[in-house]
Amino acid sequence: MTITLSASAGSRTPAAGTSRQLTRGVAAQQRFPARTIPNSWPGTERSRTEAAKLLSRRPCTLENAGSELNHSHGIVMVLDWLEDQPGQIWQERWQASGIEQTGAAWRPVIKQWLHEHGLKAAWRMPAVGLALTTVISADLLQPSVDWLAAGASRRGVLVRSMARIRDPQGFEHLQELGASAQGVRPTHVSAACCRGALILAAKGGTLADITVGDVLELFETQAAVLKRMTSGTEVFYRLLHQLGALGEAAPRNLREVRNLGQRTPEELIDRYGLHCRPVRDLLVDYLRERQPALDYNSLKSLSYHLGKRFWQDIEHHHPDADSLRLAPDVIGQWKQRIRTKDKIVTGPDGRRTSTQVERLNYRDTLNQVRAFYLDIAQWALEDPGRWGPWVAPSPVRADELENRKVQRRRKARMDARTRERLPVLPILVRTVDQRRKDAAAVLEAARHASPGEAFAGAGQQLVRAVVPHGTAGRIWAEDPHTGKRRDLGLEDERAFWTWAVIEVLRATGIRIEELLELSHHSLVQYRLPTTGELVPLLQIVPSKTDTERLLLVSPELADVLSAIICRARDTTGAVPLVRSYDRRECAWQEPAPLLFQRRIYGEDRAFTDETVRTMLDQALIDTGLIDATGAPLRYTPHDFRRLFITDAILNGLPPHIAQVIAGHQDINVTLGYKAVYPEEAIQAHMAFLARRRSLRPSEEYRVPTDEEWQEFLGHFERRKVSVGACGRAFGTPCIHEHACVRCPMLWPEPAQRDRLVEIRDNLLARIAEAEREGWLGEVEGLQMSLAGAQEKPAQLDRRPAGRSVVDLGIPTITAPAVPHQHRPEERT
């Protein structure tokens, strides 16, 4: 791709696709378009006679003779009403009637027409509603998806009519698939039949003719019309796929449809709706040039920094910008905007205020923008026709990317976070383990209780709930005091997987993406060449550093992995094969026996990182732990990695071995993960003192005599004065000849403020007397003393409010080693 417009071009036509920001659903609809409704088809072209004949025989008629009599009258009224509308075919008459514009309030329209023709009996409108459903099922007309999704047709009536007239075998097979699917609720099967009937009513055909686009169109319409998305969407798509509908190339589940995979550079940039077409094309061209050397996650991050954080922000505040050569004030304002962000802070009184805080990663944007400018300048030397018109000075200087101070601050924050979480990790471990045991005990007790029977488990008194239409295999219980209904199976599952996640993370220190990629194949054995002993190992597949590594499995970790495998196995004894979605690369992985998977609505699904984080947050809430601000303490999956490395090195594991276990390419990264504790600094300082003592004469470290010790204690007794205490060092003489009020080493006591004021007033009086009597030789000395007397109360005022003075007393010798440890030159 080449840039055909110069950098000075003023064209500001919107880039292709930038007029709208596509949601995942709309973008998926573009990839899988829905079937279009034709203007005419054989069913809607039938004459009145042909239509009446079709609707008066099976399968359009009803079994009950009385119901059929009303139904036949309703058919006549519906056809009469349609014939009274302009148009040549039934579909044209339906659209010309304007009934779809009324949505779910269509009944008054036909009711008014009936009244105008003298048909006012109350039984006629129910008959018309049932007859209209039959006309739709017979494919004489096809309402819009919007009209159907708004609830204009009674869902149950439409399903029964479609199952009787349009596709009896298809609906029967669909219900059989739903009934045989493990973990699928009956309500979801009913919703699937209803959605299928709506699509057939709007698009025609049978269930086998439904396409992926039809399903997506219905979902988007329901979400827009109903202002929410009802449950069971995944079940509906999966049942249709098992039915043989959707086409051979259809993805296996709805999540694969909505996760569109990797986007092109054009799609990545067009997400931000840039108006300046030349700059938009330049950014796309730049991404294409960088794409071969980057993974997809890095490419997506680059498009975010350049497209959104840089140029979209410039265009928003300076709409006329069309060149990379930006004015200094424009650049300065942009840097200030990306450096800070608004944050809502809730005060102790509950009031919420907005404040600006610094972004932690704003330098990433500066770094990418500087590289963008420098790359263009470098490439212009090789291809001036392509890149030369865009060469401009970089708005980001090299010194602005200096991040040593930022790294030190980040290291301090991470160390403080680790030191806060490592001591309370045993509490978290005990809590999740107890929750797992309690949930399992309650579930087991409930299994032995009959519906409506009270039972006890893990110290809880519950009643087995009676659920007539519950999902098979689900066990519900009610709290007799609160009446709250609980899904005990779901509680047991969440408690178990929370425990499993925390145990594996804290025992291995692996990344969250590595955790989610653990499979049954990750457990391998290694035979020691010396002893022949078999050692279990955990194989970590390449992730961030593209380096495979093996971890030794401890007995405790082996128990956890064994429990996970037993929980993940299906009825055949094998771990099911599931596909996982790599969110960094936006790609679906091949099916594998992943350890962290669970069954949702009859489908085996791999865990996601959101699921893991939600489990951790809930587990921390149950512990009741709080952080320094009083908010609930939070653990991220990566916190366990820092805790693992810190704990390992503190317990003697060499850092270079910890580097291999963690999978770091640089040992400095490993040391950056390890938190520094105060006791480490103390031990290092003591070792330093020991080394320094070994280099100095040993007689300097002898035990002092009684006379020397008393002389040392007498120093503290002799530095007490009337207005405070002298702060001079031991063994030093007084430098002001005991004129204490002048001395900066005087530490005044708050209780002596009145005495200091009295001294100050006395000095003022003496100065006045000396000036009056002409004793000029004393005035200068008195003024120096006055300056010191005035400074001492001010010194007291500068002390922090509420500060208290504690009398530590006079030290006494208790053992020969004590003076040795308190030599003045070694106290720091």
N, C-alpha and C positions, 0 to 999 in steps of 0.2 A: 504494500500500500504506500502511495506517495502523497505528499501534501501538495495540493494544487493551488492553494490560496496563500498569499503572502502574509507576513506577520502584521502588516499595516492594514489589512483588509478590514472593512467596517461591516461586513455582512454579519447579521445577527439573527439569521433564520434558525429556528429551533432544530436541533439535531433529530435525526430519525428516531422515533420511539421515546423522545424525551417529553412529549406533551402530557404524558401520564406516568405516574409511578405505579408499576404493576405489582399487585400482590401475588403471593405464591399461587393462589387459586386462579386468578385471571391469567397469569403466565402459563399455568398448566392447561387452561382452556385453549390457549393459542396453540399449544403443542398437540392437544387432543380436542379438535373442534367437535361440537355437537352436531347431530343431524339437523338439517334444515327442513322445515315443513314445506312441502310443495304447494303450489297454488291450487292444484287439483289432483285427485286420485280417483280410482273407480268407485270407491264407496261413497264419496261425497257427490258424485255425479249421478247417483240413482234418482229416478223420478219418484214422485210421491207414491205412485202405485207400487213400484219396486221396493221402496223403503218400508211401506206399510206391510207388504207381504213378508219381507225379511224379519221385521220386528214382531210379527204375529205367530211365528213358529219357533220351535226349539233351535238353538238354546236360549233365545231371547225371552221366552215366556217363563212364568213362574210355576212352581209345582202346585201351590195351593190355589184352588179354583176361585175363592173369594178374593184373594190378593191379586190374582191375575185379572179379574174383572176390573178392579180399580186401575191396575197397571195398564191395561189396554186403553181405558179412557184417558189416562195420562199421556200415552203415546200419541193419541189423536190430538190432544191439546198442544203438546210440544210441536208436532208437525204443523198444526194450524198456525201457531205463533210464528214459527220460522218462515212459513210460506207468506206471512203477512209482512216480512222484512224484504227490502230490496236485494236483488242478486239472482244469479242463475243457478247456483249450486248451493248446497246446504252450508258449506264453509263460508261462502260469501255472505249469506244471509246472517249467519252467526256473528261474523265480524261487523256487519252493518248495523246490527241491533244495538250496539254500544253496551252490551251487558258486561263485557269484560272490564270496562272502566269502573264498574261499581264494586268489583272484587267480591268479597264474601257477602255483600249486601245486594245480591242480584235478585232475590226473591220478590221484593216489592215491585220490581219492573214487570215481571210476568204476572204478578197478582193484579197490578193495575190493568194490564191488557185483558185479563180474564173478566174483571169487573166491567170493563167497557163493553164486553161482549155478553154481558148478562150471566156470567158464570161465577157466582159468589159463594158457592157451597164451601164449607171449611175443609172437606176431605180432598178438594181438588189440588191444593198446593203440595201436600205430601205426595200425591200421585204424580204430579208434575216433576217433583224432585227425583223420584225413583225412575220415572220414564226418561228424564234427561240423562241420567247415568247410563241407562240402557242404550240410548242413542249414541252416546260417546263410545261405549264399549263396542257397539256395532260398527264403529269407524265411519259414521256418517259425517262427523265433524271432529276437529281436534282443537280444544281450547289451548290457550297459551300456558306456559309453565308458571308465569306469575299468577294467573287467575287460579290455577290449581293449588299452588303453594300457599296462597292466602287462605285456604280452607273453604273455597267456594263449593267444593264437593265433599260430601261425607265420606271419610276415608274407608270405614268398614264396608259401606254399601258399594263403593267403587271397587274395592278389592274383590268382594264376592261376585260382583257383576263381571269384572275382567276374568276372574277364575272360571266363571261359568260360560262366558261367551267367547272371549278372545283367545285365551291360552290355558285351558284346564290342566294339561300335562305339565306345563312349565311351572305354574304355581304349586302344583302338588309336589313336584320334584324340589322346588325351592323350600317348601315347608319341611320336607323330609331331611334335606341337608341341614337345616337349622336345628331340627329336633335331635339329630345324631351328633351335632357338634358339641364337644365337651366344653363346658364353661360359658355357653351362649345362653343368655336369658331369653325366655319366651317373648318378652316385650320387644327385644331386638329383632326377633324373627317376624313378629307382627309388623314392626316398623319397616323391615326389609320388604315384605309383601306390599305394604302401602306405598313405599317409594317406587317399587316396580310398577304398580298400577298407575301411579301418576305419570311416569315416563311413557308408558304405553298409551295413556290417554292423550298426551301432548305430542308424541312422535309417531304413534302407530306401530304396527308390527307386533311381535311377541317378545317374551323375555330374552330369547336367544339373540334378538336383533339389537339389544341395547348396547351402546358403545360407551367407552370411557368418557367421551365428551358429554354424552347425555347425563351420566352420573354427576360429573363436575358441575354442569349447568344447573341441575336440580339442587345440589348442595349450596351453590352460591346464591341461587334465588331464594331458597328457604332461609339462609342466613340473613339476606337483605330484607325479605318481607317480614319474617318473624322476629327480626332483631336478635336472633340467637341461632345456634346450631344445635339441633336435637342430637341425642346420643344414638349410637348404633351405626354410624357411618362406615366404620371399618368392617363391621360384620356384614353390612349390605354389599359392599364391594367384594369381600371375600366369597360370599355365597354366590354372587353372580359369576365370579371367576371360576368357581368350582362347577357351576352350572354349565359352563362352556360358552357363556356370553362374553362380551367385551372385545373379542377378537384374539387372534393367536399372538399378536405382538404386545398385548396389554401387560403392564407390570403386574407382579403377583399380589401386591397389596396397595392400599391407597397411599401409604407413606412414600412408596417409591414413585407414585405419580406426582405427588406434591413436591418432593425433593428433586428438583430439576437437574441436579448434577452440576458440573462445572460450567460457568458462563464464559462467553467470549470476551475479549477486551472491550468490544463495543458495548456489550450488555453490562459489563462492570461499570463503565463510565456513564452510560445512559441512565443508571439508577438515580443519578443526582440531578438530572434535568438541566444541564448546562445550556445556556442560551447562545453563547458565542461559538459558532460552528467551527471557525478556524482553530480555536484553542481546544475544543472538544476533539477534533480530528488529530491534533498534535498529541494529546494525552493518549488517545487510542493507539496512535503509531508508536509512542514511547513504550506503552505496555507490550505491544507486539515485539518490540526490539528486546525487551528484558525477559519476555516469557520463557525462552528456552533455558535460561539459567536459573529460574525460580520455580519453587513448588507452587501449587495453586494457592495455598494459604498465604504465602508471601506476596503473590501477585494480587490477591484480593485485598490484602492490607495496604499495598502500594496504591491501588486504585482508590481506596478510602482516604488516605492521606492527601493525595494529589487532587482527586476529584471533589471530595466533600470538604475536608478540613482546609484546603488551600483555595482552589479556584471557585468553588461554590460560595465560600465565605466572601471572597473578593467580589464576585458578581452581586451578591446580596447587598453589600454596602456601597459598591461602585458599579452600577449597572452598565456604564459606558466602557468598562475595561475591555480591551481587545488585544492587548500585547503583554508579553512577559516583562517588558521594561516598565516597572511600576515606580511611582513617585515615592520618595522617602517617607512622606507622611502616611501614604497608603500602607506601606510595609510596616511602619511603626504601629499603626492602629491594628493591623492584622495580627501582629505578634502579641499585642496586649490582649486581644480577644481570645486567641487560642491558648494563652497562658493561664487564664482564669476561667472559672465557671461558677454559676449560681448554685448554692446549696441551701436547702431548707433545714434550719436548725430548730429543734424543739427545746425550749427552756424548761427549767424546773417547775415553772408555773403552768406549763402546758401550752404556752403561746409559741406559735411558729413564726420565725423570722427568716428572711432571705439574706444570705451573705455570700460574698465572693471568696472562693478558695482557689489555690493553685492546682492545676492539673498535674498529675504525677507523670504523665507520658507525653507532655506537649513537645518535649525535645525530639521525640520520634518523628513528629511532623516536620520539625525544622530540619532534621537530618535527611529525610526523604526529599524535601524541597531543594535543599542544597545539592544533593546528588543529582536531582533532575536537571538543574541548571548546568552543573559541571559536565554531566554526560552529554548534553546537547552541544556545549562548547567543544568538547573533545571530538564528538562525532562529526561536527562541522568541518574539522580539518580533513577528514576522510571523504565526506560527502557534502560539500558546501551547498550544492543545489537543493538538497533535501532538508538539511538542518540549519544552514547558515542564516536564513531570514529570522530565526527564532533565538539567535544567540543574544544573551543579555547578561549583565552582571548579576551574580547571585545575591539575592536579598538577605541571605543568611551568612554571617561571617563564621570563620572557623572557631573563633574564641567563644561564640555563643553555644557551641556544642560541647564545651568543656564540662564534663560530668563527673569529675572525681568527687566533688563535694556532694553531688546528687547520689552517687553510689555509696558514699559514706553514710548519708542520711538514710538511704534505703536499707543498708546493712544494719544500721541502728534500729530502724523500725522492725525489720524482720527478726533481729535478735530479741528485741523486747517482746515481740509476739510469741516467739518460741519459749522464752523464759516464763511467759504468762501461762502457756498451755501445757508445757511438759510436766509441771508438778501436779496438775489436775487430771492428767491423762488416765491414771488408775481409777479415778472416780467415774469417768466416762466409760471405761471398759467394764467396770463392775455394774454400772447402770444398764448398759445394753445387754449384758449377759443375763442379768436378773430379769429384764423384760422378756428376753427370749424364753427363759425357763418358765416364767409365769404364764406367758401366752400359750405355750405348748401344754402346760398343765390345765389351763382353763378349757382349751379346745378338746383335750382328751376327756375331761370330765363331762363336757357337753355332748360328746359323741355317745356316751353311755346313758344319757338322759333322754326321755321321750318328750315330744313337743308338749309344752305346757307344764312340764315338771321342773321343780326347783333343784338346783345342784350347787355345789361348792367346789371351788378350785383356786389355789394360790391365795387363800384368805379372802376370796370374793364370793358373795352370795348372789346368784343370778337365776333367771328362769329361762328355760329353752323356749324360744319364740315359736309361735305357730304361723308359718308363712305358706298359705295354700298354693300360691303361684310362684314360689321362689325357684331360683336356679338349682338344678340338681347338684349336690355336693357342697352347697353353701350352708353353713350352720350359723343361725342367728340366735342371739340371746338378748334379754331385756334386763335392765337394772330395776329391781322392784321398788326402789326408793325414788329414782328420777324418771323411770319409764323410758330411758334412752335405749334404743335398739343398737346392738353392736354386731358387726360381722366378725365372728371369732376367727374364721379362716383367714380373712384379710389381715387381721391384727397379728396372727401368728406368722404370716408370710412377711409382713413388714418388719416385725421384730427380728426374725431370723436373718433376713438379708442385711439389715442394718448392722447386726452383730458381725456377719460375715465380712462386710465391706471394711469395717473398722479393724477387725483382726488381721485381714490380709494387708491392708495399707500400713498398719503400724509394725507388722512383722517383716515387711519386705522393703518399704520405702519406695515403691514403684509409682510411676505417674498414673493419673487417672485413665488416660487412654490405654496404657499398658494393662491396667486392671481389667478394663472392659474387653480386652482382646485375649485374656487368658482362656484357654480351652482345655479340653480333656487331653489333648495332645501335648500340652505344656508340661505335663508331669513325665519326666524321664529319669533313668537310672544311670549311675556311673559306678563302675567297679574299680576300686582302688588297686593299682598295680602291685602295691607292696603286700597288702593283707588280703586282697580279694574280696573285701567287704563291699556290699552294694550300698551306695549313698543316693538318696532321693534328691533330685534337683528340679528346680522350677525354671523352665525356659521362657525368657522374656523376648518376645518378638521385637524386631527393630521398630522404633517409633520416632522420637524426636531426633536422635543422633544417627539413625539408620545403622545401629550397631546391636547385634544380638548378644545376649549375655545369659549366664546361668547363675541361679541363686541356690544356696544350700537350704533345704527344707528342714526346719527344726521339728522336733516331735510335736510341739504345740501347733505349729503351722500345718503339719500333716493331719492333725485331728480336724482342723478347720476345713482344709481342702476335702477331706473325706466326707465331712458333713455336707459340704456344698454339692459334691458329686451325687451323693445319695438324694439330696433334695431335687437336683436338676434332672435325674433320670426319669424316663417315661415308663409306661407299663411294660415295655419290652426289655427294660434294663439298660437301655442305651441313652446317652445324652443326646437330645434332639439337635439336629442341624438347623441353625438359624443364621439369618443374614444380619449383619450390623452395618450401620451407616457411619462412615468416617466424616465427621462434621468439618474437619480441617481441610480435607481434600474434596469434600462434597461428592463422595462416591460410595456405592454399596459394595461391601466385601462379599466374597464367596461364602456360601454356607459352611459353617464350622460348628463343632460341638462346644460352644462357649459355655463357660462355667456360670457366668452371671447372666442368667436368662430366667424368665418367668412366663407363665401362661396367662394371657389376658384375652377374655372373650373367646376362648377356644383356640387362640393362636399363640405359638411360642415366639416371644420377642426378646431381643437382647436389651440389656439395661442401657440407659443413656446417662450422660454426665449430669443432666438435670435431675434425674431420679436419685442419683447418688447424693447430690448436694441437698436435695429435699430431705432424704433420710438422715443426713448428718445434722441438719438444722433441727429436725424434730427430736433427735436423740439428745441434743444439747439443751433443748427446752425442758425435757424430762429430768435432766440432772439438776436444774435450777442454778447452774453456775452463771456468774455474771462477770463482765470485764471491769476495767478501771472506771468506766463512765456509768456503771450501773445497768447497762444494757445486757441482754442475754449473750453469753459468750458464744462465739461462732468458730467452728473449725471448717477450713476448706480442705479438699483432698490433698492439696499440696502442702498443707501444714504438717501432715503425717510424714511427708518426705523429709522435711526439715527436722522434725522431732527424731526420726529414725537416725539420720546422719549425726545429729548432735549427741544423742544418747550413745551411739556406737563409739564415737571418738572419745567421749568422756569416760567410757568404760574400757579404754585401752586399745581400741581397734586402730591400727595405723591409718593415717589419712589416705595414703596411696591405695590401700586395700578398699577403703570406703569409696574412693573414686571409681574403682572397677565395679563394685557392687551397685553403686548409684547410676553407672552408665554415663559418667561425665568424661568429656574429652580433655578437660583442663582441670588440674588439681585445685587451682584457685577457685573454680566454681564450687567444688566440694567444700573447701574451707569457708567460702561465702555462705553456704547453707548452715554451717555449724555456728551456733550461738556461743558468745563469750560470756562466761559467768564470773561474778565478782571473786569467788574463791580461787578461780584460775589466776586472776591478777594478783591476789594475795600470795598464793604459792610461788608465783614467778618472782614477786618482790622479795620474798623471804630467801629464795634461792640466790637472787642477786646479792643480798646482804651477806649470805654465807660465802659467796665467791669473793666479795670485797674484803671480808674479814681474813680470808686465807692469804690475801696479798699484803696485809698490813702487819706491823709488829704485834706479836701475841701479847706483850705487856699492856697494850692499850685496852685489852679485853679482860684484865684481871678483875677480881672481886674487890670493890672499894672497901677501904677501912671504915671503922665506926666514925672516926673523926671526919673523913671525907663525906660520909653519908649525912651526918648531922649538919655539916656545912651546907650541903645541898638542900636539906630541909629548911635550914635557917634562912636561906635565900627567899623562900616563899613567905616566911613569917615576916621578914624585914621589908618586904615591898608593899605592905599595907600602909596607907596614909589616910588622912582625915576625910578626904572627899572621894576616895576610891582606892585603886590599886595601881602599882607601877608595873608596866608590861615589859620592862627591859629584860634581856636574856640573862641566864645564869652566868655568873662570873664576870659581868660587865659593870663598870662603875656608872654612877649617875653623871649625865653630861650637862645638867643644868644647875649643878651645885644645890640640889634639893629645892629649887624654885619650881615646885610641882605644878602650880597653876599655869605656868608657861609651857610645860613639857608636852610634846605630842604623844609621849608614851603613857601619859596618865589616862587611865580608864575610869571615868567618873561613874559613881553609883547613882541610880535614879533617886534613891532615898536622900541624897545629899544635895538635891537641887536648891533647896532653901539656903543651905550653907554657901553654895556657889553664888547665889543672888546676893547674899549678905557680903561676901568677899568683893563682888563687883561694885556694890554700892559704896563699900568702904574705900575702895581704890578711887572711885570718882570723887569722894570727899577729900581724900589725901591729895589728889591731883589739883583740885581747886585750891586747897590750902597752900600747896607748894607754889602755885602760880601767884597767889595773893601775897605770900611772904617773900617771893623772889628766890625761892630755892630751886633754881632752874636745873641744877645738877641731878635732882631726884625725879624731875618730870619725865625724862625719857625712859628710865627704868620702870616707873609706875605705869606708863602707857603700854609698855610691852607686857607687863603683868595684866593690865586691863584687857588687852586683846585676847590673852589666853583665857581669862575669866569669862569673857563674852562668848568665846568659841565653845566652851564646855557644855553649857545648856543647849546650844544648837546641836552639838554632837549627840546629846541625849534625844533630841527631837527627831533626829534622822534614823534612830533605831526602829526596826519593824514593830508595829503595834501588837500588843499581846505577848511580846517576848518576855520570857521569865528568866530570872537568874537562879542558877542552881549551885549551891555550895558543894563542891566535890570533896572538901576536907583536905587534910594534909596526908600525903602518902606515907605509909609505914613499910618498913622492910619486913618481908615474911619469909624470904628464902634467899640464899646467895645468888640464885639465878635471876631474881627479879631486877636488881640494879643493872645486871648485865644486859637485860632486854630493854632497859629504859635509858640507855645512854643518850644524852641530849642530841648528839650529832646524828643519831640514827632515827630519831622520831620524824616522820613525814606526814 
